[in-house]
Amino acid sequence: MAYLSKDLSVLAYANGFTLWHYTTADAAAAGDTAGYFNAAADMLRAGDIIIANTETAATPKGGLFFVSTAAAGSVDVNDMTQVGAADSD
């Protein structure tokens, strides 16, 4: 799949920082791919954080993407830091 703007929303904004939420059926590795979020380059800024729900059509995962660069139509996010990686019960 690909980035869908309808699935990115603002959760909070303060002092030039935005906390976002994004949901997708794509794997986290797809979001990590350079250029995945380029269509949102006019909204995202370096230092923003995206809370992501990934693989929603399979075994869902959640985590955080840190926006490392966002300029001139190009966005790069760091690899997703997964939250709740294991469930021992």
C-alpha positions, -999 to +999 in steps of 0.1 A: +000+000+000+010+036+003+006+066+026-030+078+029-035+114+041-069+106+056-052+083+081-029+110+095-043+132+122-031+157+148-034+147+184-017+177+200+003+208+190+024+230+212+056+251+209+063+241+173+059+204+181+031+182+168+020+148+180+004+128+153-016+095+149-013+074+118-031+041+111-023+017+082-025-019+071+011-015+059+040-030+079+061-006+100+090-012+076+070+005+049+066+036+069+103+036+076+110+036+038+124+069+026+097+090+010+067+071+025+054+103+042+066+128+015+030+137+006+027+151+042+059+172+039+040+204+041+026+194+075+053+173+092+084+189+108+117+175+121+112+166+157+075+156+154+064+122+167+039+099+150+021+074+171+014+046+146-009+016+144+005-007+117-005-040+101-041-033+111-054-060+087-032-087+101-015-088+136-016-052+146+014-034+160+018+000+176+048+023+181+064+056+175+080+072+145+103+101+151+104+126+122+142+131+116+139+153+085+111+171+068+121+197+042+117+205+005+090+179-001+110+151+015+102+134+049+123+108+066+113+090+098+134+068+121+126+031+123+094+026+144+100+020+181+075-007+189+053-005+220+041-037+236+064-060+216+056-091+237+027-105+255+036-134+278+000-143+288 
